[in-house]
Amino acid sequence: MMLKTAWYPFQDLRGAQEELSRRQLDSLFADALGRHGQWQDMALANAPAWAPALDISERKDAYLVTVELPGVKLDDLTITLEDGLLTIQGERQFADDASDQQFHRVERRYGAFRRSITLPTHVIADAVQATVEDGVLQILVPKAEEAKPKRIQVRPGSQRDAIDATPQAAPPTS
């Protein structure tokens, strides 16, 4: 018997699409009101935590999750895999020496982030590997060998052991 698990890799895109729609609406209203700078400051103040961009690819032997994390220190990064849910969380700190600088524009997002991805159940959690290079995190999640179908041999009825399909009556007690 082969067990199949439904996996919806594009489920995480819904949040990103909603964020993009919200930004487009904010931009339209800001332009209409003629207060783009003030509106942008309000939008940043009320903006939800940022979410780093990621790609999920599938190879024959593993899933590969690639996440853009420029400026995130390894000490500020945590990766967990529990019950098929891969969670990447951390924080990108604003510049340490920002107190003596005057910023004219801040477009990059800072603060805490959390991305969770549901993986199929047939992965080897103990063999997950993560590496980071040039601000790009790669998480390799090996696949478990799927259950192979077992062929069941069918024998003619005369060769089978006696199988009594009727329940046996309990012996009489005296």
Z-matrix of the N, CA and C atoms (Angstrom, degrees):
N
C 1 1.443
C 2 1.527 1 108.53
N 3 1.308 2 117.56 1 129.01
C 4 1.456 3 121.75 2 -179.53
C 5 1.521 4 108.37 3 -103.16
N 6 1.320 5 114.96 4 129.17
C 7 1.453 6 121.31 5 -180.00
C 8 1.516 7 108.55 6 -96.55
N 9 1.315 8 117.86 7 125.25
C 10 1.454 9 122.00 8 179.09
C 11 1.519 10 108.82 9 -108.65
N 12 1.312 11 115.65 10 140.58
C 13 1.448 12 122.12 11 178.95
C 14 1.520 13 108.74 12 -116.58
N 15 1.316 14 116.55 13 129.36
C 16 1.457 15 119.98 14 177.42
C 17 1.519 16 108.71 15 -75.78
N 18 1.325 17 116.26 16 134.09
C 19 1.465 18 121.33 17 179.35
C 20 1.507 19 107.63 18 -131.97
N 21 1.294 20 116.62 19 128.20
C 22 1.442 21 122.47 20 -178.57
C 23 1.534 22 108.89 21 -114.93
N 24 1.337 23 117.69 22 85.78
C 25 1.465 24 120.48 23 -174.28
C 26 1.520 25 114.10 24 -65.14
N 27 1.307 26 118.97 25 -19.40
C 28 1.459 27 121.04 26 -177.14
C 29 1.522 28 112.26 27 -95.45
N 30 1.322 29 117.18 28 6.65
C 31 1.451 30 121.97 29 -179.76
C 32 1.536 31 110.31 30 -60.57
N 33 1.331 32 117.53 31 -35.65
C 34 1.457 33 121.39 32 -178.03
C 35 1.518 34 112.57 33 -72.78
N 36 1.322 35 118.47 34 -15.60
C 37 1.457 36 121.02 35 -178.01
C 38 1.522 37 112.86 36 -73.40
N 39 1.329 38 116.36 37 -20.36
C 40 1.465 39 119.89 38 -178.33
C 41 1.528 40 111.11 39 -57.98
N 42 1.327 41 117.95 40 -45.86
C 43 1.457 42 121.73 41 -179.91
C 44 1.511 43 111.88 42 -62.76
N 45 1.326 44 116.93 43 -41.60
C 46 1.464 45 121.14 44 179.50
C 47 1.530 46 110.56 45 -64.89
N 48 1.322 47 117.10 46 -39.30
C 49 1.458 48 121.03 47 179.99
C 50 1.536 49 110.15 48 -66.88
N 51 1.328 50 117.39 49 -40.67
C 52 1.459 51 120.48 50 178.47
C 53 1.529 52 110.68 51 -64.62
N 54 1.343 53 117.24 52 -39.60
C 55 1.458 54 121.35 53 178.29
C 56 1.523 55 110.65 54 -63.07
N 57 1.332 56 117.65 55 -43.30
C 58 1.459 57 121.78 56 179.26
C 59 1.528 58 110.46 57 -63.22
N 60 1.322 59 117.70 58 -42.96
C 61 1.468 60 121.19 59 178.36
C 62 1.520 61 110.81 60 -61.61
N 63 1.327 62 117.01 61 -41.73
C 64 1.458 63 120.92 62 -179.63
C 65 1.523 64 110.44 63 -63.63
N 66 1.340 65 116.05 64 -42.77
C 67 1.470 66 119.23 65 179.31
C 68 1.526 67 111.59 66 -64.26
N 69 1.329 68 117.17 67 -39.06
C 70 1.458 69 119.82 68 179.15
C 71 1.531 70 110.63 69 -64.61
N 72 1.329 71 116.94 70 -42.63
C 73 1.464 72 120.26 71 177.58
C 74 1.528 73 110.63 72 -64.07
N 75 1.328 74 117.08 73 -42.70
C 76 1.463 75 120.44 74 178.12
C 77 1.522 76 110.67 75 -58.75
N 78 1.335 77 115.76 76 -42.79
C 79 1.463 78 120.39 77 -179.34
C 80 1.529 79 110.95 78 -64.03
N 81 1.333 80 117.05 79 -42.33
C 82 1.466 81 120.42 80 179.38
C 83 1.518 82 111.57 81 -62.12
N 84 1.336 83 117.21 82 -45.88
C 85 1.451 84 120.67 83 -179.41
C 86 1.521 85 111.06 84 -67.21
N 87 1.328 86 116.72 85 -38.07
C 88 1.465 87 120.24 86 -179.87
C 89 1.518 88 110.34 87 -63.70
N 90 1.337 89 117.87 88 -43.44
C 91 1.457 90 121.40 89 179.26
C 92 1.528 91 110.26 90 -65.17
N 93 1.325 92 117.74 91 -39.97
C 94 1.456 93 121.78 92 -178.79
C 95 1.527 94 111.08 93 -66.74
N 96 1.325 95 116.81 94 -35.06
C 97 1.458 96 120.64 95 -178.83
C 98 1.526 97 111.89 96 -84.18
N 99 1.339 98 117.09 97 -13.22
C 100 1.454 99 120.38 98 179.60
C 101 1.510 100 113.80 99 70.33
N 102 1.314 101 117.20 100 18.65
C 103 1.463 102 120.86 101 -178.80
C 104 1.518 103 109.47 102 -121.80
N 105 1.295 104 117.97 103 49.98
C 106 1.463 105 121.44 104 -171.37
C 107 1.528 106 112.29 105 -56.77
N 108 1.327 107 117.65 106 -45.30
C 109 1.460 108 120.04 107 -178.46
C 110 1.514 109 112.11 108 -62.44
N 111 1.340 110 117.47 109 -47.75
C 112 1.465 111 120.91 110 179.86
C 113 1.518 112 110.90 111 -65.45
N 114 1.313 113 116.97 112 -42.11
C 115 1.470 114 120.84 113 -179.21
C 116 1.522 115 110.14 114 -63.95
N 117 1.338 116 116.84 115 -40.94
C 118 1.457 117 120.76 116 -179.61
C 119 1.526 118 109.94 117 -63.14
N 120 1.325 119 117.82 118 -41.51
C 121 1.458 120 121.15 119 178.21
C 122 1.521 121 110.48 120 -61.88
N 123 1.351 122 116.97 121 -42.34
C 124 1.466 123 120.20 122 178.35
C 125 1.524 124 110.72 123 -65.23
N 126 1.345 125 116.89 124 -40.88
C 127 1.459 126 120.33 125 -179.16
C 128 1.518 127 110.65 126 -64.15
N 129 1.343 128 117.72 127 -40.56
C 130 1.463 129 120.18 128 178.57
C 131 1.518 130 111.50 129 -66.73
N 132 1.327 131 117.13 130 -37.76
C 133 1.457 132 120.51 131 -179.61
C 134 1.525 133 111.27 132 -66.25
N 135 1.338 134 117.35 133 -33.67
C 136 1.465 135 121.41 134 -178.07
C 137 1.524 136 112.94 135 -97.25
N 138 1.332 137 117.64 136 1.03
C 139 1.459 138 120.94 137 -175.44
C 140 1.527 139 110.75 138 -69.47
N 141 1.321 140 116.62 139 143.42
C 142 1.461 141 119.56 140 176.61
C 143 1.518 142 110.02 141 -71.09
N 144 1.337 143 116.04 142 170.01
C 145 1.463 144 120.83 143 178.11
C 146 1.524 145 109.48 144 -55.98
N 147 1.293 146 116.24 145 147.68
C 148 1.462 147 120.92 146 -177.20
C 149 1.522 148 110.11 147 -78.17
N 150 1.297 149 114.85 148 159.97
C 151 1.465 150 121.11 149 178.79
C 152 1.531 151 107.71 150 -131.34
N 153 1.324 152 117.41 151 119.52
C 154 1.464 153 119.15 152 -179.75
C 155 1.530 154 111.31 153 -66.42
N 156 1.331 155 115.04 154 148.42
C 157 1.465 156 120.38 155 178.57
C 158 1.520 157 109.15 156 -69.64
N 159 1.334 158 115.87 157 144.73
C 160 1.462 159 119.59 158 178.13
C 161 1.513 160 111.12 159 -145.11
N 162 1.317 161 114.58 160 156.88
C 163 1.468 162 122.97 161 175.09
C 164 1.519 163 107.46 162 -123.29
N 165 1.327 164 116.11 163 144.74
C 166 1.468 165 121.49 164 174.63
C 167 1.522 166 106.67 165 -124.04
N 168 1.328 167 115.50 166 123.42
C 169 1.461 168 119.45 167 177.04
C 170 1.526 169 108.37 168 -125.72
N 171 1.308 170 114.24 169 158.68
C 172 1.466 171 120.23 170 -178.66
C 173 1.513 172 109.27 171 -121.99
N 174 1.309 173 114.77 172 129.09
C 175 1.454 174 121.53 173 173.36
C 176 1.519 175 107.72 174 -108.70
N 177 1.310 176 115.82 175 176.16
C 178 1.461 177 119.89 176 -179.87
C 179 1.531 178 111.36 177 -61.89
N 180 1.339 179 116.39 178 -35.55
C 181 1.456 180 120.74 179 -173.36
C 182 1.533 181 114.56 180 -108.26
N 183 1.347 182 118.30 181 -8.53
C 184 1.461 183 119.04 182 -174.20
C 185 1.524 184 111.37 183 -163.71
N 186 1.342 185 114.25 184 167.07
C 187 1.462 186 122.68 185 169.64
C 188 1.522 187 106.31 186 -103.02
N 189 1.331 188 116.67 187 142.74
C 190 1.458 189 120.91 188 179.05
C 191 1.525 190 108.05 189 -123.04
N 192 1.327 191 115.05 190 120.53
C 193 1.461 192 121.45 191 178.43
C 194 1.525 193 106.79 192 -107.95
N 195 1.334 194 116.70 193 122.03
C 196 1.452 195 122.53 194 -179.38
C 197 1.528 196 108.14 195 -115.58
N 198 1.333 197 116.39 196 125.60
C 199 1.461 198 121.72 197 -173.62
C 200 1.527 199 109.43 198 -126.41
N 201 1.333 200 116.45 199 132.69
C 202 1.458 201 121.64 200 176.20
C 203 1.526 202 109.36 201 -83.88
N 204 1.342 203 116.14 202 116.17
C 205 1.461 204 120.49 203 -178.23
C 206 1.532 205 112.28 204 -134.35
N 207 1.328 206 118.71 205 50.53
C 208 1.466 207 118.20 206 179.57
C 209 1.526 208 110.76 207 -63.66
N 210 1.315 209 114.90 208 136.80
C 211 1.460 210 119.62 209 177.66
C 212 1.510 211 115.19 210 82.77
N 213 1.330 212 119.00 211 -0.24
C 214 1.460 213 121.95 212 178.47
C 215 1.525 214 107.97 213 -94.37
N 216 1.321 215 116.30 214 123.88
C 217 1.460 216 121.02 215 179.37
C 218 1.533 217 109.61 216 -79.32
N 219 1.332 218 116.16 217 148.32
C 220 1.469 219 120.51 218 -179.71
C 221 1.523 220 112.02 219 -59.56
N 222 1.330 221 117.02 220 -32.77
C 223 1.466 222 120.22 221 178.97
C 224 1.523 223 112.00 222 -67.00
N 225 1.329 224 117.48 223 -21.16
C 226 1.462 225 122.38 224 -178.68
C 227 1.525 226 112.39 225 -98.60
N 228 1.340 227 117.38 226 16.47
C 229 1.459 228 122.08 227 -174.52
C 230 1.525 229 110.43 228 -123.55
N 231 1.336 230 116.10 229 134.20
C 232 1.466 231 122.37 230 177.32
C 233 1.526 232 108.61 231 -132.61
N 234 1.340 233 116.03 232 132.88
C 235 1.464 234 121.92 233 178.14
C 236 1.516 235 107.74 234 -125.35
N 237 1.341 236 116.63 235 128.34
C 238 1.465 237 120.83 236 177.75
C 239 1.523 238 109.96 237 -132.40
N 240 1.321 239 115.66 238 152.11
C 241 1.464 240 122.36 239 173.43
C 242 1.513 241 107.02 240 -131.80
N 243 1.329 242 115.43 241 113.43
C 244 1.463 243 120.50 242 -177.95
C 245 1.526 244 109.39 243 -139.96
N 246 1.310 245 116.16 244 123.79
C 247 1.464 246 122.75 245 179.26
C 248 1.528 247 112.32 246 52.28
N 249 1.334 248 116.13 247 42.29
C 250 1.459 249 120.92 248 177.36
C 251 1.516 250 115.08 249 78.98
N 252 1.336 251 117.73 250 5.40
C 253 1.457 252 121.93 251 -179.91
C 254 1.526 253 109.01 252 -107.71
N 255 1.329 254 116.55 253 110.21
C 256 1.458 255 122.75 254 177.74
C 257 1.523 256 107.53 255 -89.36
N 258 1.331 257 116.58 256 121.36
C 259 1.459 258 121.42 257 -177.56
C 260 1.520 259 109.54 258 -120.63
N 261 1.324 260 114.99 259 128.36
C 262 1.453 261 122.92 260 177.72
C 263 1.516 262 105.83 261 -117.52
N 264 1.314 263 116.65 262 119.67
C 265 1.455 264 118.89 263 -179.68
C 266 1.520 265 109.89 264 -140.25
N 267 1.308 266 114.65 265 153.75
C 268 1.445 267 119.65 266 -179.06
C 269 1.504 268 110.91 267 178.40
N 270 1.325 269 114.87 268 -158.45
C 271 1.451 270 119.57 269 -178.19
C 272 1.525 271 109.46 270 -152.14
N 273 1.317 272 115.19 271 137.07
C 274 1.461 273 120.56 272 172.03
C 275 1.521 274 106.19 273 -105.16
N 276 1.328 275 115.32 274 119.48
C 277 1.457 276 122.20 275 -176.55
C 278 1.526 277 110.30 276 -81.32
N 279 1.323 278 115.56 277 143.78
C 280 1.456 279 120.73 278 172.48
C 281 1.519 280 107.15 279 -70.86
N 282 1.306 281 118.43 280 158.60
C 283 1.466 282 122.92 281 -176.05
C 284 1.527 283 111.19 282 -50.05
N 285 1.348 284 116.13 283 132.14
C 286 1.466 285 121.20 284 -178.69
C 287 1.524 286 112.10 285 -64.48
N 288 1.321 287 116.46 286 -34.28
C 289 1.463 288 119.96 287 -177.12
C 290 1.529 289 112.34 288 -99.08
N 291 1.340 290 116.14 289 32.53
C 292 1.465 291 120.90 290 -175.92
C 293 1.525 292 112.77 291 -73.56
N 294 1.324 293 118.22 292 -15.60
C 295 1.464 294 120.21 293 -175.31
C 296 1.527 295 112.36 294 -66.91
N 297 1.337 296 118.30 295 -28.76
C 298 1.461 297 120.07 296 -178.79
C 299 1.529 298 112.60 297 -101.10
N 300 1.333 299 116.91 298 15.83
C 301 1.463 300 121.06 299 -179.67
C 302 1.528 301 109.79 300 -117.96
N 303 1.322 302 114.61 301 149.13
C 304 1.457 303 120.03 302 172.54
C 305 1.520 304 107.09 303 -108.97
N 306 1.314 305 116.89 304 118.68
C 307 1.461 306 121.56 305 -178.08
C 308 1.518 307 109.00 306 -91.89
N 309 1.328 308 115.93 307 131.42
C 310 1.457 309 121.48 308 177.65
C 311 1.520 310 110.90 309 -95.19
N 312 1.309 311 116.06 310 -23.11
C 313 1.466 312 120.54 311 179.04
C 314 1.519 313 108.18 312 -158.64
N 315 1.321 314 116.97 313 134.87
C 316 1.464 315 122.49 314 176.07
C 317 1.514 316 106.73 315 -129.79
N 318 1.329 317 116.56 316 107.68
C 319 1.462 318 121.36 317 -178.50
C 320 1.523 319 112.54 318 -108.15
N 321 1.321 320 116.23 319 -23.93
C 322 1.461 321 118.04 320 179.42
C 323 1.518 322 109.34 321 -76.58
N 324 1.332 323 115.64 322 148.93
C 325 1.466 324 121.25 323 -178.18
C 326 1.519 325 109.79 324 -93.37
N 327 1.324 326 115.90 325 143.80
C 328 1.458 327 122.49 326 -179.34
C 329 1.517 328 108.67 327 -130.73
N 330 1.317 329 115.13 328 165.10
C 331 1.447 330 121.17 329 176.24
C 332 1.515 331 111.48 330 108.96
N 333 1.320 332 114.39 331 -165.01
C 334 1.460 333 121.19 332 -176.49
C 335 1.526 334 110.75 333 -76.69
N 336 1.323 335 115.27 334 149.78
C 337 1.464 336 121.36 335 174.43
C 338 1.517 337 108.55 336 -141.39
N 339 1.324 338 114.48 337 160.44
C 340 1.470 339 121.41 338 177.75
C 341 1.520 340 107.92 339 -154.69
N 342 1.329 341 116.85 340 123.83
C 343 1.461 342 122.61 341 175.80
C 344 1.521 343 107.31 342 -123.31
N 345 1.310 344 117.11 343 130.42
C 346 1.465 345 122.22 344 177.44
C 347 1.513 346 108.75 345 -123.06
N 348 1.325 347 115.63 346 134.57
C 349 1.454 348 122.43 347 -177.65
C 350 1.513 349 108.02 348 -127.61
N 351 1.312 350 117.32 349 128.53
C 352 1.455 351 121.21 350 176.31
C 353 1.520 352 109.01 351 -86.35
N 354 1.330 353 115.75 352 120.73
C 355 1.457 354 121.61 353 178.77
C 356 1.519 355 109.74 354 -102.79
N 357 1.322 356 117.77 355 157.61
C 358 1.470 357 119.18 356 173.99
C 359 1.531 358 110.03 357 -60.12
N 360 1.310 359 115.99 358 156.94
C 361 1.466 360 120.01 359 -175.42
C 362 1.514 361 113.76 360 -73.82
N 363 1.308 362 118.96 361 -14.90
C 364 1.463 363 119.99 362 -176.78
C 365 1.535 364 111.99 363 -91.16
N 366 1.360 365 115.50 364 60.04
C 367 1.457 366 121.40 365 175.38
C 368 1.527 367 109.25 366 -122.56
N 369 1.327 368 116.37 367 159.17
C 370 1.459 369 121.66 368 179.57
C 371 1.534 370 107.29 369 -100.03
N 372 1.313 371 116.85 370 98.89
C 373 1.465 372 122.11 371 -174.34
C 374 1.524 373 111.79 372 -63.96
N 375 1.327 374 118.17 373 -34.61
C 376 1.463 375 121.15 374 -177.00
C 377 1.525 376 113.14 375 -73.69
N 378 1.312 377 118.41 376 -11.97
C 379 1.466 378 121.22 377 -176.29
C 380 1.536 379 113.26 378 -109.26
N 381 1.330 380 118.00 379 12.59
C 382 1.462 381 121.37 380 179.87
C 383 1.531 382 108.94 381 -67.15
N 384 1.332 383 115.93 382 137.61
C 385 1.464 384 121.87 383 179.35
C 386 1.523 385 108.98 384 -126.19
N 387 1.338 386 115.98 385 142.38
C 388 1.466 387 120.71 386 178.29
C 389 1.530 388 109.03 387 -131.93
N 390 1.332 389 115.22 388 135.58
C 391 1.464 390 121.26 389 176.18
C 392 1.520 391 108.40 390 -135.52
N 393 1.330 392 116.03 391 154.76
C 394 1.461 393 120.53 392 177.43
C 395 1.524 394 108.24 393 -134.27
N 396 1.336 395 115.24 394 136.22
C 397 1.452 396 121.25 395 177.59
C 398 1.525 397 108.48 396 -150.71
N 399 1.318 398 115.98 397 129.54
C 400 1.470 399 122.55 398 178.62
C 401 1.529 400 112.29 399 54.80
N 402 1.329 401 117.50 400 38.22
C 403 1.455 402 121.07 401 177.60
C 404 1.512 403 115.29 402 78.30
N 405 1.343 404 117.03 403 9.94
C 406 1.459 405 121.29 404 179.24
C 407 1.527 406 108.54 405 -116.05
N 408 1.320 407 115.74 406 119.38
C 409 1.459 408 122.43 407 178.72
C 410 1.519 409 108.67 408 -92.42
N 411 1.336 410 116.82 409 133.53
C 412 1.459 411 121.10 410 174.75
C 413 1.518 412 108.65 411 -123.07
N 414 1.330 413 115.53 412 127.74
C 415 1.460 414 122.12 413 179.25
C 416 1.518 415 107.24 414 -117.16
N 417 1.320 416 115.85 415 119.78
C 418 1.462 417 122.19 416 -179.90
C 419 1.528 418 108.03 417 -102.47
N 420 1.332 419 116.47 418 117.69
C 421 1.460 420 122.25 419 -178.25
C 422 1.528 421 107.61 420 -113.60
N 423 1.349 422 117.61 421 101.63
C 424 1.464 423 120.18 422 -177.49
C 425 1.529 424 112.35 423 -66.68
N 426 1.316 425 114.54 424 145.78
C 427 1.463 426 120.65 425 177.10
C 428 1.527 427 109.33 426 -84.86
N 429 1.317 428 115.64 427 145.59
C 430 1.464 429 120.80 428 172.69
C 431 1.522 430 107.73 429 -82.50
N 432 1.305 431 115.75 430 153.08
C 433 1.452 432 118.98 431 177.09
C 434 1.524 433 107.64 432 -67.90
N 435 1.303 434 115.13 433 122.99
C 436 1.461 435 119.00 434 -177.29
C 437 1.517 436 110.73 435 -68.22
N 438 1.300 437 114.66 436 153.34
C 439 1.461 438 119.49 437 178.33
C 440 1.525 439 109.46 438 -61.97
N 441 1.300 440 115.06 439 124.92
C 442 1.457 441 119.32 440 -179.22
C 443 1.526 442 109.12 441 -83.61
N 444 1.314 443 117.38 442 141.02
C 445 1.458 444 118.86 443 179.36
C 446 1.532 445 110.24 444 -64.80
N 447 1.303 446 115.86 445 141.32
C 448 1.460 447 121.24 446 -179.65
C 449 1.521 448 108.15 447 -105.10
N 450 1.312 449 114.66 448 127.33
C 451 1.457 450 119.72 449 178.21
C 452 1.521 451 108.79 450 -82.28
N 453 1.305 452 115.55 451 130.65
C 454 1.459 453 121.43 452 -179.92
C 455 1.517 454 108.02 453 -106.47
N 456 1.309 455 114.27 454 123.50
C 457 1.460 456 119.86 455 -178.55
C 458 1.523 457 109.44 456 -78.73
N 459 1.325 458 115.09 457 135.16
C 460 1.459 459 121.24 458 178.97
C 461 1.526 460 107.97 459 -102.10
N 462 1.331 461 115.50 460 125.91
C 463 1.466 462 120.38 461 -179.74
C 464 1.525 463 109.31 462 -108.91
N 465 1.321 464 115.51 463 153.91
C 466 1.473 465 118.36 464 175.91
C 467 1.526 466 110.17 465 -63.73
N 468 1.327 467 116.37 466 153.42
C 469 1.458 468 121.92 467 -177.00
C 470 1.517 469 113.91 468 -59.74
N 471 1.328 470 119.72 469 -29.59
C 472 1.458 471 121.22 470 -177.64
C 473 1.532 472 111.75 471 -72.89
N 474 1.320 473 118.84 472 -16.68
C 475 1.458 474 121.14 473 -178.35
C 476 1.530 475 112.86 474 -96.60
N 477 1.294 476 117.89 475 -2.55
C 478 1.458 477 118.06 476 -176.86
C 479 1.519 478 111.11 477 -85.64
N 480 1.289 479 114.63 478 155.35
C 481 1.460 480 119.63 479 175.37
C 482 1.524 481 107.93 480 -68.37
N 483 1.271 482 115.23 481 156.69
C 484 1.464 483 119.47 482 -179.94
C 485 1.518 484 109.36 483 -64.90
N 486 1.324 485 115.01 484 121.28
C 487 1.460 486 120.80 485 177.18
C 488 1.504 487 106.03 486 -118.05
N 489 1.300 488 115.81 487 116.21
C 490 1.454 489 120.14 488 -179.70
C 491 1.517 490 107.96 489 -94.52
N 492 1.319 491 115.97 490 113.43
C 493 1.454 492 120.43 491 -177.54
C 494 1.513 493 112.21 492 -83.28
N 495 1.332 494 117.51 493 -12.76
C 496 1.464 495 119.20 494 -179.76
C 497 1.517 496 108.82 495 -93.03
N 498 1.301 497 117.63 496 139.11
C 499 1.455 498 119.91 497 -178.96
C 500 1.529 499 109.73 498 -67.94
N 501 1.307 500 115.32 499 141.06
C 502 1.450 501 119.97 500 178.72
C 503 1.514 502 109.19 501 -77.86
N 504 1.314 503 113.97 502 140.83
C 505 1.472 504 118.94 503 177.72
C 506 1.513 505 107.75 504 -75.87
N 507 1.305 506 115.58 505 143.65
C 508 1.453 507 120.79 506 178.72
C 509 1.532 508 108.39 507 -66.97
N 510 1.344 509 117.61 508 140.59
C 511 1.454 510 118.82 509 179.31
C 512 1.527 511 109.77 510 -64.45
N 513 1.333 512 114.75 511 143.92
C 514 1.488 513 118.21 512 -178.22
C 515 1.521 514 110.01 513 -65.07
N 516 1.287 515 115.10 514 140.10
C 517 1.473 516 120.54 515 177.34
C 518 1.504 517 108.21 516 -102.98
N 519 1.297 518 116.41 517 140.10
C 520 1.459 519 118.19 518 179.84
C 521 1.485 520 112.10 519 -109.23
